Amino acid sequence: MSLDFKGRVAIVTGAGGGLGREHALLLAKRGAKVVVNDLGGARDGSGHSLTAAEAVVAEIRTAGGEAIANGASVTDFDAVQAMVQQAIDTWGRVDILVNNAGILRDKTFAKMDLADFRLVLDVHLMGAVHCCKAVWPHMVEQKYGRILMTTSSTGLYGNFGQSNYGAAKLALVGFMQTLALEGAKFDIRVNSLAPTAATRMTEGLMPQAVLDALSPKAVAPAMLVLVSEDAPTRTILCAGAGHVESANITMTQGDWIGLDSDAPERLAAQLDKVCDRTGEMVPLNGSAQTTHEVTHVTAKLA
């Protein structure tokens, strides 16, 4: 697997600190030219400053790399399009997009204002949609692209007080699944990364001793592999504290409950078998569910 990024151009959103900063620094260290995007807002999304992005650009340039700063909000599609055009005007192409920008507005669902639910979806989900939409035609034309979604264990498995964040993060996985299928013939590969790291967004959520052990730097190698020339596609990696796992959305073999009026009772009685994970599969696409079910009904009705 080649992890040389010379000649590649990358955009990393939310790259002014934490995970995004480490992603940008590592890509640049491996030879990529990097657009360091950061709105420069607070953890809840308020405020705006280019200072953080410019500081990361300075680090990259001091180390001998190439980078430019951009302060676009990923919620503003026009600004995102201008950011992509800035990369094209500067370096002639965009090869890699790392969707990392995000905010938190944590509360239990009962106490959460719907405006905070929408805002988190707007930044995480629609922010990634805007960035993907802006780079997509360029990647199609050059027949090459690597896109990374930043998902989360909260989206994959849930977390108390983060219904808005979890909804957005799992939606990104669904977005990845279809983009990867549509981009395959253009060699556009799309993956997701669920990081565990101590960043500004995790302050106050874990004991300090644990936070100290979770360096954002430990997550960046997984990012590098998922956006490399030989990257997989439709892969979800979880990474933290130097350990990496793979997450999968699977489907069990299930069981036949029939079409008769007692089907609900049969399902209730057979639910353990339906949920039995022996022989579970990772479907190649959404139609695999239909194929699986039709195969079984055809066998039963034969």
C-alpha positions as CSV (number, residue, x, y, z in Angstrom):
1,M,0.0,0.0,0.0
2,S,1.4,3.3,-1.1
3,L,1.3,6.1,1.6
4,D,3.1,8.6,-0.5
5,F,1.0,11.7,-1.2
6,K,3.3,13.7,-3.3
7,G,1.4,15.6,-6.0
8,R,-1.9,15.1,-4.2
9,V,-4.1,18.0,-3.0
10,A,-6.2,17.6,0.1
11,I,-8.9,19.6,1.8
12,V,-9.3,19.0,5.6
13,T,-12.3,20.8,7.2
14,G,-12.2,21.7,10.9
15,A,-8.4,21.5,10.7
16,G,-7.5,24.4,13.0
17,G,-7.0,22.1,16.0
18,G,-7.5,18.6,17.4
19,L,-8.1,15.8,15.0
20,G,-8.2,18.0,11.9
21,R,-4.9,19.6,12.7
22,E,-3.2,16.2,13.0
23,H,-4.8,15.0,9.8
24,A,-3.5,18.1,7.9
25,L,-0.1,17.9,9.4
26,L,0.3,14.2,8.6
27,L,-1.0,14.6,5.0
28,A,1.5,17.5,4.5
29,K,4.3,15.5,6.0
30,R,3.6,12.7,3.5
31,G,3.8,15.2,0.6
32,A,0.2,16.4,0.1
33,K,-0.6,20.0,-0.5
34,V,-3.3,20.9,2.0
35,V,-6.2,23.4,2.3
36,V,-6.5,23.9,6.0
37,N,-10.2,24.8,6.5
38,D,-11.5,26.1,9.9
39,L,-14.3,28.4,10.8
40,G,-12.4,29.2,14.0
41,G,-15.6,29.0,16.1
42,A,-16.2,27.7,19.6
43,R,-17.1,24.1,20.4
44,D,-20.8,24.9,20.0
45,G,-20.2,26.6,16.6
46,S,-20.3,30.2,17.7
47,G,-17.7,32.8,16.6
48,H,-15.4,33.0,13.6
49,S,-11.6,33.5,13.2
50,L,-9.0,32.4,10.7
51,T,-6.2,32.4,13.3
52,A,-6.3,28.7,14.1
53,A,-6.2,27.7,10.4
54,E,-3.4,30.1,9.7
55,A,-1.4,28.7,12.6
56,V,-1.6,25.2,11.2
57,V,-0.6,26.5,7.7
58,A,2.4,28.1,9.4
59,E,3.4,24.8,11.0
60,I,3.2,23.0,7.6
61,R,5.2,25.6,5.8
62,T,7.9,25.7,8.5
63,A,8.3,22.0,8.1
64,G,8.7,22.5,4.3
65,G,5.2,21.7,3.2
66,E,2.6,23.5,1.1
67,A,-0.7,24.7,2.6
68,I,-3.2,27.5,2.4
69,A,-5.8,28.6,5.0
70,N,-9.5,28.9,4.4
71,G,-12.2,30.1,6.8
72,A,-15.4,28.9,5.1
73,S,-18.3,27.6,7.1
74,V,-19.2,24.1,5.8
75,T,-22.9,25.1,6.3
76,D,-22.5,27.7,3.5
77,F,-22.4,26.0,0.1
78,D,-21.3,29.1,-1.8
79,A,-18.3,29.5,0.6
80,V,-17.5,25.8,0.2
81,Q,-17.6,26.0,-3.6
82,A,-15.2,29.0,-3.3
83,M,-12.9,27.0,-1.1
84,V,-12.7,24.2,-3.6
85,Q,-12.1,26.7,-6.4
86,Q,-9.3,28.2,-4.3
87,A,-7.6,24.8,-4.2
88,I,-8.1,24.4,-8.0
89,D,-6.8,27.8,-8.7
90,T,-3.7,27.2,-6.5
91,W,-2.8,23.7,-7.3
92,G,-5.0,22.6,-10.2
93,R,-6.9,19.7,-8.6
94,V,-8.5,18.2,-5.5
95,D,-7.7,14.6,-4.7
96,I,-8.7,14.2,-1.1
97,L,-11.5,15.5,1.1
98,V,-11.5,14.9,4.8
99,N,-14.8,15.9,6.3
100,N,-13.9,16.6,9.9
101,A,-15.7,19.9,10.8
102,G,-18.2,19.5,13.6
103,I,-19.8,21.0,16.7
104,L,-21.5,19.7,19.9
105,R,-24.8,20.8,21.4
106,D,-25.3,18.1,24.0
107,K,-28.5,17.6,26.0
108,T,-30.9,14.8,26.7
109,F,-33.5,14.7,23.9
110,A,-36.3,15.7,26.4
111,K,-34.4,19.0,27.1
112,M,-32.9,19.6,23.7
113,D,-34.1,22.6,21.6
114,L,-35.0,21.5,18.1
115,A,-32.8,24.4,16.8
116,D,-29.8,22.7,18.4
117,F,-30.8,19.4,16.8
118,R,-31.0,21.0,13.4
119,L,-27.7,22.9,13.8
120,V,-25.7,19.8,14.6
121,L,-27.2,18.1,11.6
122,D,-26.5,21.1,9.4
123,V,-22.8,21.2,10.4
124,H,-21.9,17.5,10.5
125,L,-24.2,16.1,7.8
126,M,-25.0,19.0,5.4
127,G,-21.5,20.3,5.9
128,A,-20.1,17.0,4.5
129,V,-22.8,17.0,1.8
130,H,-21.8,20.5,0.7
131,C,-18.1,19.6,0.6
132,C,-18.7,16.4,-1.3
133,K,-21.0,18.2,-3.8
134,A,-18.3,20.8,-4.5
135,V,-15.5,18.4,-5.1
136,W,-17.5,15.6,-6.8
137,P,-17.4,17.0,-10.4
138,H,-13.6,17.6,-10.2
139,M,-13.0,14.1,-8.9
140,V,-15.3,12.6,-11.6
141,E,-13.5,14.5,-14.3
142,Q,-10.0,13.5,-13.1
143,K,-11.3,9.9,-12.4
144,Y,-9.7,9.9,-9.0
145,G,-10.9,10.9,-5.5
146,R,-10.7,9.9,-1.9
147,I,-13.4,11.1,0.6
148,L,-13.4,10.5,4.3
149,M,-16.4,11.0,6.6
150,T,-15.9,11.4,10.3
151,T,-18.5,9.3,12.0
152,S,-18.6,8.4,15.7
153,S,-19.2,5.6,18.1
154,T,-22.2,7.7,19.1
155,G,-23.7,7.3,15.7
156,L,-22.8,3.7,15.4
157,Y,-23.8,2.6,19.0
158,G,-25.4,5.6,20.7
159,N,-24.4,7.8,23.6
160,F,-26.5,9.4,26.3
161,G,-27.3,13.1,25.7
162,Q,-26.1,13.1,22.1
163,S,-29.2,12.3,20.0
164,N,-28.5,15.1,17.5
165,Y,-24.8,14.2,17.2
166,G,-25.6,10.5,16.9
167,A,-28.2,11.0,14.2
168,A,-25.8,13.1,12.1
169,K,-22.9,10.7,12.5
170,L,-24.8,7.6,11.5
171,A,-26.3,9.6,8.6
172,L,-22.8,10.1,7.3
173,V,-22.3,6.4,7.1
174,G,-25.4,6.0,5.0
175,F,-24.1,8.9,2.8
176,M,-20.8,7.1,2.5
177,Q,-22.4,3.8,1.4
178,T,-24.2,5.3,-1.6
179,L,-21.4,7.7,-2.6
180,A,-18.9,4.8,-2.7
181,L,-21.2,2.9,-5.0
182,E,-21.8,5.9,-7.3
183,G,-18.1,6.8,-7.3
184,A,-16.7,3.4,-8.0
185,K,-16.5,3.7,-11.8
186,F,-14.5,7.0,-11.4
187,D,-12.1,5.5,-8.8
188,I,-13.7,7.7,-6.1
189,R,-13.4,5.8,-2.8
190,V,-15.4,6.8,0.2
191,N,-14.7,5.7,3.8
192,S,-15.6,6.6,7.4
193,L,-13.5,7.0,10.5
194,A,-14.8,6.9,14.0
195,P,-12.2,8.5,16.2
196,T,-11.6,8.4,19.9
197,A,-9.4,11.3,20.9
198,A,-9.0,14.1,23.4
199,T,-9.9,17.3,21.6
200,R,-11.6,20.5,22.4
201,M,-14.9,18.7,21.6
202,T,-14.3,16.1,24.3
203,E,-13.3,18.4,27.1
204,G,-15.4,17.8,30.2
205,L,-16.7,14.5,28.8
206,M,-14.0,12.2,30.3
207,P,-11.6,12.2,33.3
208,Q,-8.5,14.2,32.6
209,A,-6.2,11.2,33.0
210,V,-8.1,9.4,30.2
211,L,-8.0,12.5,28.0
212,D,-4.3,12.7,28.4
213,A,-3.9,9.1,27.1
214,L,-6.0,9.8,24.0
215,S,-3.9,11.8,21.6
216,P,-5.5,13.0,18.3
217,K,-2.2,12.1,16.7
218,A,-3.0,8.4,17.3
219,V,-6.0,8.6,15.1
220,A,-4.4,10.2,12.0
221,P,-2.7,7.0,10.7
222,A,-6.1,5.4,10.1
223,M,-7.2,8.6,8.2
224,L,-4.0,8.3,6.1
225,V,-4.8,4.7,5.0
226,L,-8.4,5.5,4.3
227,V,-7.5,8.3,1.8
228,S,-4.5,6.7,0.3
229,E,-4.1,5.6,-3.3
230,D,-4.7,2.0,-2.4
231,A,-7.5,2.8,0.1
232,P,-10.5,0.4,0.5
233,T,-14.0,1.8,-0.1
234,R,-17.1,1.6,2.1
235,T,-14.9,0.8,5.1
236,I,-15.6,2.1,8.6
237,L,-12.5,2.1,10.9
238,C,-12.6,3.0,14.6
239,A,-9.3,4.3,16.0
240,G,-8.1,5.6,19.3
241,A,-5.1,5.4,21.7
242,G,-3.1,3.5,19.0
243,H,-5.7,0.8,18.5
244,V,-7.8,0.3,15.3
245,E,-11.0,-1.7,14.8
246,S,-13.4,-2.2,11.9
247,A,-17.1,-1.6,12.3
248,N,-19.7,-3.2,10.0
249,I,-23.4,-2.9,9.4
250,T,-24.5,-6.5,9.1
251,M,-27.6,-8.5,8.4
252,T,-28.5,-11.8,10.0
253,Q,-29.7,-14.9,8.1
254,G,-33.1,-14.3,9.7
255,D,-36.0,-16.7,9.7
256,W,-39.2,-17.3,7.7
257,I,-42.4,-16.1,9.4
258,G,-44.8,-16.5,6.5
259,L,-47.6,-14.4,5.2
260,D,-50.5,-15.7,7.2
261,S,-52.5,-13.8,9.9
262,D,-50.4,-15.4,12.6
263,A,-47.1,-13.9,11.2
264,P,-46.8,-11.4,14.1
265,E,-47.1,-14.2,16.7
266,R,-44.6,-16.3,14.7
267,L,-42.2,-13.4,14.6
268,A,-42.5,-12.9,18.4
269,A,-41.9,-16.6,19.0
270,Q,-38.9,-16.7,16.5
271,L,-37.3,-13.4,17.4
272,D,-34.3,-14.9,19.0
273,K,-33.6,-16.9,15.8
274,V,-34.2,-13.8,13.6
275,C,-31.6,-12.0,15.7
276,D,-29.1,-14.8,15.9
277,R,-25.8,-13.5,14.5
278,T,-24.5,-16.8,13.3
279,G,-23.7,-16.5,9.6
280,E,-24.4,-12.8,9.5
281,M,-23.3,-10.9,6.4
282,V,-22.2,-7.4,5.2
283,P,-24.5,-6.7,2.3
284,L,-22.9,-5.4,-0.9
285,N,-25.7,-2.8,-1.4
286,G,-29.2,-2.1,-0.2
287,S,-30.8,-4.5,-2.7
288,A,-29.1,-7.4,-1.0
289,Q,-31.8,-7.4,1.6
290,T,-34.5,-7.8,-1.1
291,T,-32.4,-10.5,-2.8
292,H,-32.0,-12.4,0.5
293,E,-35.7,-12.3,1.3
294,V,-36.9,-13.2,-2.2
295,T,-34.5,-16.1,-2.3
296,H,-36.0,-17.5,0.9
297,V,-39.6,-16.9,-0.1
298,T,-39.0,-18.5,-3.5
299,A,-37.6,-21.6,-1.7
300,K,-40.6,-21.7,0.7
301,L,-43.1,-21.4,-2.1
302,A,-41.5,-23.9,-4.5
